[in-house]
């Protein structure tokens, strides 16, 4: 019995030691599990990203499995559990995924280096300032959204506005297009949303200028990024990054992919691109203290 205990102890030691010595050396999987931020309806997400995924699988020589999470936090969770390999994060969700689970930034669209949010109201509302909406109802997007919560909250703070004290009611729609519809339908008096998604909704006539208008645009900040979960070999990082970077606006087929993403191309991404968001998220107390490492 004593010998069995010793052998069990030795076996357990080597299992734990082996796990602690794991290196980042996973090769490219045969099926790449791709997760995308659920910032619009599923139908719109499929229209927007399917051409990109087809390009990536052609370049990488693998197939893909698309995962649309229930919400922003669910995407972070799925990456941490290995159920997502490659994820499309907003800046704020990326900060959480990087701080807590060492997600590796790969690329961002050219437009993501200077992103903005719109504060929006019904088109027939004559007000010309956020100050006119004190005691009125207000909507953010998701609590983990950069353009629908983090940065708008920060810019409101710069104007000495604490939403919960200033507005009569503060809600979270969970998605940018839903915020727009809430304003259009009168569910809330004012909302804040992703500028690119709002512009696209006007372009494809999901909304009209007679229904909703822009009250104010925020200053620019860095936002979205494609990131890989920890554990992959650096060669996998490079292959996937190069597949994105190979998209050229001068190539007609590539241009169709990029146009659907509201981009002229992709750029290499670094954690340095998101230092401002990291600092602001901590300043506003929107991340857990254990995430700060």
C-alpha positions as a Markdown table, in Angstrom:
| # | Residue | x | y | z |
|---|---|---|---|---|
| 1 | Unk | 0.0 | 0.0 | 0.0 |
| 2 | Unk | 2.9 | 2.4 | 0.9 |
| 3 | Unk | 4.6 | 1.6 | -2.4 |
| 4 | Unk | 1.4 | 2.4 | -4.3 |
| 5 | Unk | 1.1 | 5.8 | -2.5 |
| 6 | Unk | 4.7 | 6.6 | -3.5 |
| 7 | Unk | 4.1 | 5.6 | -7.1 |
| 8 | Unk | 0.9 | 7.6 | -7.2 |
| 9 | Unk | 2.8 | 10.6 | -5.8 |
| 10 | Unk | 5.6 | 10.3 | -8.4 |
| 11 | Unk | 3.1 | 9.9 | -11.3 |
| 12 | Unk | 1.1 | 13.0 | -10.1 |
| 13 | Unk | 4.4 | 15.0 | -9.8 |
| 14 | Unk | 5.3 | 14.2 | -13.4 |
| 15 | Unk | 1.9 | 15.1 | -14.7 |
| 16 | Unk | 1.9 | 18.4 | -12.9 |
| 17 | Unk | 5.5 | 19.1 | -14.0 |
| 18 | Unk | 4.7 | 18.2 | -17.6 |
| 19 | Unk | 1.8 | 20.6 | -17.6 |
| 20 | Unk | 3.9 | 23.4 | -16.1 |
| 21 | Unk | 6.5 | 22.9 | -18.8 |
| 22 | Unk | 4.1 | 23.3 | -21.7 |
| 23 | Unk | 5.4 | 25.5 | -24.5 |
| 24 | Unk | 3.6 | 27.5 | -27.1 |
| 25 | Unk | 4.0 | 25.0 | -29.9 |
| 26 | Unk | 0.6 | 24.0 | -31.2 |
| 27 | Unk | 0.5 | 23.7 | -35.0 |
| 28 | Unk | -2.1 | 25.0 | -37.4 |
| 29 | Unk | -5.4 | 23.0 | -36.7 |
| 30 | Unk | -7.2 | 21.3 | -39.6 |
| 31 | Unk | -10.3 | 23.2 | -38.6 |
| 32 | Unk | -9.8 | 26.7 | -37.4 |
| 33 | Unk | -12.4 | 27.7 | -34.8 |
| 34 | Unk | -13.2 | 31.3 | -35.4 |
| 35 | Unk | -15.3 | 33.4 | -33.0 |
| 36 | Unk | -16.7 | 36.9 | -33.8 |
| 37 | Unk | -18.0 | 39.6 | -31.6 |
| 38 | Unk | -21.9 | 39.5 | -31.6 |
| 39 | Unk | -22.2 | 43.3 | -32.2 |
| 40 | Unk | -24.9 | 42.9 | -34.8 |
| 41 | Unk | -27.6 | 40.3 | -35.7 |
| 42 | Unk | -26.3 | 36.9 | -36.8 |
| 43 | Unk | -27.6 | 37.4 | -40.4 |
| 44 | Unk | -25.6 | 40.6 | -40.7 |
| 45 | Unk | -22.5 | 39.0 | -39.2 |
| 46 | Unk | -22.6 | 36.2 | -41.8 |
| 47 | Unk | -22.9 | 38.6 | -44.7 |
| 48 | Unk | -20.0 | 40.7 | -43.4 |
| 49 | Unk | -17.5 | 37.9 | -42.6 |
| 50 | Unk | -18.2 | 34.9 | -44.8 |
| 51 | Unk | -16.1 | 36.3 | -47.7 |
| 52 | Unk | -13.2 | 36.9 | -45.3 |
| 53 | Unk | -13.3 | 33.4 | -43.9 |
| 54 | Unk | -13.3 | 31.9 | -47.4 |
| 55 | Unk | -10.2 | 34.0 | -48.2 |
| 56 | Unk | -8.5 | 32.8 | -45.0 |
| 57 | Unk | -9.2 | 29.1 | -45.5 |
| 58 | Unk | -7.9 | 29.4 | -49.1 |
| 59 | Unk | -4.7 | 31.1 | -47.9 |
| 60 | Unk | -4.2 | 28.8 | -44.9 |
| 61 | Unk | -5.3 | 25.5 | -46.5 |
| 62 | Unk | -7.6 | 24.7 | -43.6 |
| 63 | Unk | -11.4 | 24.7 | -43.1 |
| 64 | Unk | -13.1 | 26.8 | -40.4 |
| 65 | Unk | -15.8 | 26.5 | -37.9 |
| 66 | Unk | -17.7 | 29.7 | -37.1 |
| 67 | Unk | -18.7 | 30.4 | -33.5 |
| 68 | Unk | -21.1 | 33.3 | -32.7 |
| 69 | Unk | -21.1 | 33.6 | -28.9 |
| 70 | Unk | -24.1 | 34.6 | -26.8 |
| 71 | Unk | -22.4 | 37.9 | -25.8 |
| 72 | Unk | -19.1 | 39.7 | -25.5 |
| 73 | Unk | -18.0 | 37.9 | -22.3 |
| 74 | Unk | -18.9 | 34.6 | -23.8 |
| 75 | Unk | -16.4 | 35.1 | -26.6 |
| 76 | Unk | -13.7 | 35.7 | -24.0 |
| 77 | Unk | -14.7 | 32.6 | -22.1 |
| 78 | Unk | -14.7 | 30.4 | -25.3 |
| 79 | Unk | -11.2 | 31.6 | -26.1 |
| 80 | Unk | -10.0 | 30.8 | -22.6 |
| 81 | Unk | -11.5 | 27.3 | -22.8 |
| 82 | Unk | -10.0 | 26.5 | -26.2 |
| 83 | Unk | -13.4 | 26.5 | -27.9 |
| 84 | Unk | -12.2 | 29.4 | -30.1 |
| 85 | Unk | -8.8 | 29.7 | -31.7 |
| 86 | Unk | -9.1 | 33.0 | -33.6 |
| 87 | Unk | -11.3 | 35.7 | -32.3 |
| 88 | Unk | -12.5 | 39.1 | -33.5 |
| 89 | Unk | -12.5 | 41.3 | -30.4 |
| 90 | Unk | -13.4 | 44.9 | -29.7 |
| 91 | Unk | -10.6 | 46.7 | -28.0 |
| 92 | Unk | -12.1 | 46.3 | -24.5 |
| 93 | Unk | -12.8 | 42.6 | -24.8 |
| 94 | Unk | -9.3 | 42.1 | -26.2 |
| 95 | Unk | -7.8 | 43.9 | -23.2 |
| 96 | Unk | -9.6 | 41.4 | -20.9 |
| 97 | Unk | -8.6 | 38.4 | -23.1 |
| 98 | Unk | -5.0 | 39.5 | -23.2 |
| 99 | Unk | -4.7 | 40.4 | -19.6 |
| 100 | Unk | -6.4 | 37.3 | -18.3 |
| 101 | Unk | -5.6 | 34.7 | -21.0 |
| 102 | Unk | -2.7 | 36.0 | -23.0 |
| 103 | Unk | -4.5 | 36.4 | -26.3 |
| 104 | Unk | -2.1 | 37.3 | -29.0 |
| 105 | Unk | -3.0 | 40.4 | -31.2 |
| 106 | Unk | -2.5 | 39.7 | -35.0 |
| 107 | Unk | -4.1 | 42.4 | -37.2 |
| 108 | Unk | -6.5 | 45.3 | -37.2 |
| 109 | Unk | -8.2 | 47.1 | -40.0 |
| 110 | Unk | -6.7 | 50.4 | -41.1 |
| 111 | Unk | -9.9 | 52.2 | -39.9 |
| 112 | Unk | -9.5 | 50.6 | -36.4 |
| 113 | Unk | -6.5 | 52.8 | -35.5 |
| 114 | Unk | -8.8 | 55.9 | -35.5 |
| 115 | Unk | -12.3 | 54.6 | -34.5 |
| 116 | Unk | -15.2 | 56.7 | -33.3 |
| 117 | Unk | -18.7 | 56.4 | -31.7 |
| 118 | Unk | -21.9 | 58.3 | -32.4 |
| 119 | Unk | -24.3 | 59.7 | -29.8 |
| 120 | Unk | -27.6 | 59.4 | -31.7 |
| 121 | Unk | -31.2 | 60.7 | -31.2 |
| 122 | Unk | -34.4 | 60.5 | -33.2 |
| 123 | Unk | -34.3 | 62.7 | -36.3 |
| 124 | Unk | -37.1 | 64.9 | -35.2 |
| 125 | Unk | -35.5 | 65.7 | -31.8 |
| 126 | Unk | -34.4 | 69.4 | -32.1 |
| 127 | Unk | -31.8 | 69.2 | -29.3 |
| 128 | Unk | -28.2 | 70.0 | -30.3 |
| 129 | Unk | -26.3 | 68.9 | -27.1 |
| 130 | Unk | -26.1 | 66.0 | -24.8 |
| 131 | Unk | -26.8 | 68.5 | -22.0 |
| 132 | Unk | -30.4 | 68.6 | -23.2 |
| 133 | Unk | -30.9 | 65.0 | -22.2 |
| 134 | Unk | -30.5 | 65.2 | -18.5 |
| 135 | Unk | -33.1 | 63.0 | -16.8 |
| 136 | Unk | -33.9 | 61.3 | -20.2 |
| 137 | Unk | -33.4 | 57.6 | -21.0 |
| 138 | Unk | -30.0 | 56.6 | -22.4 |
| 139 | Unk | -28.6 | 53.4 | -23.9 |
| 140 | Unk | -25.1 | 52.0 | -24.2 |
| 141 | Unk | -24.5 | 48.8 | -26.2 |
| 142 | Unk | -22.8 | 45.9 | -24.4 |
| 143 | Unk | -21.0 | 46.5 | -21.1 |
| 144 | Unk | -17.9 | 45.1 | -22.7 |
| 145 | Unk | -18.1 | 47.2 | -25.9 |
| 146 | Unk | -15.4 | 49.7 | -26.6 |
| 147 | Unk | -17.4 | 51.9 | -29.0 |
| 148 | Unk | -20.7 | 51.2 | -27.3 |
| 149 | Unk | -19.6 | 51.7 | -23.6 |
| 150 | Unk | -16.0 | 52.1 | -22.6 |
| 151 | Unk | -14.9 | 55.1 | -24.7 |
| 152 | Unk | -18.3 | 56.8 | -24.6 |
| 153 | Unk | -18.3 | 56.6 | -20.8 |
| 154 | Unk | -14.8 | 58.0 | -20.7 |
| 155 | Unk | -15.7 | 60.9 | -23.0 |
| 156 | Unk | -18.8 | 61.6 | -20.9 |
| 157 | Unk | -16.6 | 61.6 | -17.8 |
| 158 | Unk | -14.4 | 64.3 | -19.5 |
| 159 | Unk | -17.6 | 66.4 | -19.6 |
| 160 | Unk | -18.2 | 65.6 | -16.0 |
| 161 | Unk | -21.2 | 63.4 | -16.8 |
| 162 | Unk | -21.7 | 60.2 | -14.8 |
| 163 | Unk | -24.4 | 58.5 | -16.8 |
| 164 | Unk | -26.1 | 56.8 | -13.8 |
| 165 | Unk | -26.5 | 60.1 | -12.1 |
| 166 | Unk | -27.2 | 62.3 | -15.1 |
| 167 | Unk | -29.7 | 60.4 | -17.2 |
| 168 | Unk | -33.1 | 59.3 | -15.9 |
| 169 | Unk | -32.4 | 55.7 | -16.9 |
| 170 | Unk | -29.4 | 53.9 | -18.3 |
| 171 | Unk | -29.8 | 50.7 | -20.3 |
| 172 | Unk | -27.5 | 48.3 | -22.2 |
| 173 | Unk | -28.9 | 47.0 | -25.5 |
| 174 | Unk | -26.2 | 44.4 | -26.0 |
| 175 | Unk | -25.6 | 45.2 | -29.7 |
| 176 | Unk | -24.9 | 48.3 | -31.8 |
| 177 | Unk | -27.7 | 47.8 | -34.3 |
| 178 | Unk | -30.2 | 47.2 | -31.4 |
| 179 | Unk | -29.2 | 50.5 | -29.8 |
| 180 | Unk | -30.0 | 52.3 | -33.1 |
| 181 | Unk | -33.4 | 50.6 | -33.3 |
| 182 | Unk | -34.1 | 51.5 | -29.6 |
| 183 | Unk | -33.6 | 55.1 | -30.4 |
| 184 | Unk | -35.5 | 55.0 | -33.7 |
| 185 | Unk | -38.5 | 53.3 | -31.9 |
| 186 | Unk | -38.5 | 55.6 | -28.9 |
| 187 | Unk | -37.5 | 52.9 | -26.4 |
| 188 | Unk | -34.7 | 55.4 | -25.3 |
| 189 | Unk | -34.2 | 59.1 | -25.9 |
| 190 | Unk | -30.5 | 58.9 | -26.7 |
| 191 | Unk | -28.0 | 56.2 | -27.3 |
| 192 | Unk | -24.4 | 55.7 | -28.3 |
| 193 | Unk | -23.2 | 53.3 | -31.0 |
| 194 | Unk | -20.4 | 52.2 | -33.3 |
| 195 | Unk | -20.0 | 54.8 | -36.0 |
| 196 | Unk | -19.1 | 52.2 | -38.8 |
| 197 | Unk | -22.1 | 50.1 | -38.0 |
| 198 | Unk | -24.4 | 53.2 | -38.0 |
| 199 | Unk | -23.0 | 54.4 | -41.3 |
| 200 | Unk | -23.5 | 50.9 | -42.8 |
| 201 | Unk | -27.1 | 50.8 | -41.5 |
| 202 | Unk | -27.8 | 54.0 | -43.4 |
| 203 | Unk | -26.1 | 52.7 | -46.5 |
| 204 | Unk | -28.1 | 49.5 | -46.7 |
| 205 | Unk | -31.3 | 51.3 | -45.7 |
| 206 | Unk | -31.9 | 49.5 | -42.4 |
| 207 | Unk | -32.5 | 53.0 | -41.1 |
| 208 | Unk | -33.0 | 56.4 | -42.8 |
| 209 | Unk | -31.9 | 59.9 | -42.0 |
| 210 | Unk | -35.5 | 60.7 | -41.4 |
| 211 | Unk | -35.6 | 58.3 | -38.5 |
| 212 | Unk | -32.3 | 58.7 | -36.6 |
| 213 | Unk | -29.6 | 61.3 | -36.6 |
| 214 | Unk | -26.1 | 61.9 | -35.2 |
| 215 | Unk | -26.0 | 64.2 | -32.3 |
| 216 | Unk | -22.3 | 64.1 | -31.6 |
| 217 | Unk | -19.2 | 62.1 | -32.7 |
| 218 | Unk | -16.5 | 61.2 | -30.2 |
| 219 | Unk | -12.7 | 61.8 | -30.6 |
| 220 | Unk | -10.9 | 58.8 | -32.2 |
| 221 | Unk | -9.4 | 55.8 | -30.4 |
| 222 | Unk | -8.1 | 52.3 | -31.3 |
| 223 | Unk | -10.7 | 49.6 | -31.4 |
| 224 | Unk | -11.1 | 46.1 | -33.1 |
| 225 | Unk | -8.5 | 43.4 | -33.4 |
| 226 | Unk | -8.1 | 39.8 | -34.6 |
| 227 | Unk | -6.4 | 37.8 | -31.9 |
| 228 | Unk | -5.2 | 34.2 | -31.5 |
| 229 | Unk | -5.5 | 32.2 | -28.3 |
| 230 | Unk | -2.3 | 31.4 | -26.4 |
| 231 | Unk | -0.5 | 28.2 | -27.1 |
| 232 | Unk | 0.1 | 28.3 | -30.9 |
| 233 | Unk | 3.6 | 28.2 | -32.3 |
| 234 | Unk | 4.8 | 31.6 | -33.6 |
| 235 | Unk | 4.7 | 30.2 | -37.2 |
| 236 | Unk | 0.9 | 29.9 | -36.8 |
| 237 | Unk | 0.8 | 33.5 | -35.7 |
| 238 | Unk | 2.7 | 34.6 | -38.8 |
| 239 | Unk | 0.7 | 32.4 | -41.3 |
| 240 | Unk | -2.6 | 33.8 | -40.1 |
| 241 | Unk | -1.3 | 37.3 | -39.9 |
| 242 | Unk | 0.1 | 37.1 | -43.5 |
| 243 | Unk | -3.3 | 35.7 | -44.7 |
| 244 | Unk | -5.0 | 38.9 | -43.5 |
| 245 | Unk | -2.2 | 41.2 | -44.8 |
| 246 | Unk | -2.3 | 39.6 | -48.2 |
| 247 | Unk | -5.7 | 41.3 | -48.9 |
| 248 | Unk | -5.0 | 44.1 | -51.3 |
| 249 | Unk | -7.5 | 46.8 | -52.3 |
| 250 | Unk | -6.0 | 46.8 | -55.8 |
| 251 | Unk | -7.1 | 43.2 | -56.3 |
| 252 | Unk | -10.8 | 43.1 | -57.4 |
| 253 | Unk | -11.6 | 39.9 | -55.5 |
| 254 | Unk | -9.8 | 41.2 | -52.4 |
| 255 | Unk | -11.5 | 44.5 | -52.7 |
| 256 | Unk | -14.9 | 42.9 | -52.4 |
| 257 | Unk | -13.8 | 41.2 | -49.1 |
| 258 | Unk | -12.4 | 44.5 | -47.8 |
| 259 | Unk | -15.4 | 46.6 | -48.8 |
| 260 | Unk | -17.6 | 44.2 | -46.8 |
| 261 | Unk | -15.5 | 44.9 | -43.8 |
| 262 | Unk | -15.4 | 48.7 | -44.3 |
| 263 | Unk | -11.7 | 48.5 | -44.7 |
| 264 | Unk | -8.9 | 49.4 | -47.2 |
| 265 | Unk | -6.6 | 46.8 | -45.7 |
| 266 | Unk | -5.2 | 45.2 | -42.6 |
| 267 | Unk | -2.2 | 46.3 | -40.4 |
| 268 | Unk | -0.1 | 44.3 | -38.0 |
| 269 | Unk | -1.5 | 44.8 | -34.4 |
| 270 | Unk | 0.4 | 45.1 | -31.1 |
| 271 | Unk | -0.7 | 45.4 | -27.5 |
| 272 | Unk | 0.8 | 48.9 | -27.7 |
| 273 | Unk | -2.1 | 49.9 | -29.9 |
| 274 | Unk | -4.4 | 49.3 | -27.0 |
| 275 | Unk | -2.5 | 50.8 | -24.1 |
| 276 | Unk | -4.9 | 53.8 | -24.0 |
| 277 | Unk | -7.9 | 51.5 | -23.7 |
| 278 | Unk | -6.1 | 49.4 | -21.0 |
| 279 | Unk | -5.4 | 52.5 | -19.0 |
| 280 | Unk | -8.9 | 53.9 | -19.4 |
| 281 | Unk | -10.6 | 50.6 | -18.5 |
| 282 | Unk | -8.6 | 50.5 | -15.2 |
| 283 | Unk | -9.2 | 54.2 | -14.6 |
| 284 | Unk | -12.9 | 53.7 | -14.9 |
| 285 | Unk | -12.8 | 50.6 | -12.7 |
| 286 | Unk | -14.3 | 48.4 | -15.5 |
| 287 | Unk | -11.9 | 45.5 | -15.1 |
| 288 | Unk | -11.2 | 43.3 | -12.1 |
| 289 | Unk | -8.0 | 44.1 | -10.2 |
| 290 | Unk | -6.6 | 40.6 | -10.8 |
| 291 | Unk | -6.6 | 41.4 | -14.6 |
| 292 | Unk | -3.8 | 43.9 | -14.1 |
| 293 | Unk | -0.8 | 41.9 | -15.0 |
